[in-house]
Amino acid sequence: MTRKVEVLGLGNSLVDIIALTADDYLVAQNMVKGAMTLIDEPRAESLYAARVAPTFVSGGSAANTIVGVGSFGIKGAYIGKVKADALGGHFTHDIRAMGVDFSTKHATEGPATGRCFIYVTPDGERTMNTYLGASSYLSPPDVDEALVRAAKVIYLEGYMWDRPAAKSAFQKAGAIAREAGRRVALTLSDSFCVDRFRGEFIDLMRSKTVDTIFANTDEILSLYETPHFDEALDALRAERVLGIVTRSEKGCIVVEGEATWQAPAFPIAKLVDTTGAGDMFAAGFLAGLARGADMTVCGRLGALAAAEIIQHLGARPNVSLKALSKEKGIGI
């Protein structure tokens, strides 16, 4: 029996350990504020030992996005690797409880389930230290070909490009989806990630492996190595992909060739934590895309989801995004 899937995500499966802290703590721990840094298991254990009143929330960029998609009432599925340990069980329970189809086989040996230490300073900025653990051992056999073919949109996480096995899984899913005529989207994930894999990300567009790109301002400037936003946007237009660029309080701009759409940011009462803002924006946009909404509506759905997430701790919604979108008059 073919499973009904509208949006399928592939990504690093992590449990987020979130703490409110001051800038001085980041300095004491030798962290670069606002950056995502990959760490090894000893560093992960050290940070866990030095934790400051954390909150545990299942996370991972693409996993957060697919949970957000589900909150819009869109059928989502997810492929990602956890170990058969306590954190792996926590992750699995949380994502399935949100109605997401998650059936990737758990690892029984090797590294523990991955985790991301997220430090939120009073200005709402988040600094991440990520131990990929079992998530980086996602490999081609974990890619369910029937599931990929069933989905309308495949969403791939740029962070996966850091490990060869996960990269191969990513490439396999993209090839299957392209052959099946599905839309394949890539999120650039982080400007530091772009710095490491700029040429390969550009090649994914030019080889038509991906046809949709999600980025923020810093990431698109990094991708095309320019300080000028308009210049970077023109370069993205030339790729002939659907390009979605978020601009924080300026909302978003969407381009496809010479066509342009824009959507403003939604007002918020208070900025608490920017963790997951890009993930939730992608969730709203993909929800609209899966239902055939026009680009402006997709952008507004993304902006609405991002506004909800940054007003509380954690990268997953506290309310039904479907109900919220209907309340704001942009239901799908």
Disulfide bonds with the S-S distance in Angstrom:
none
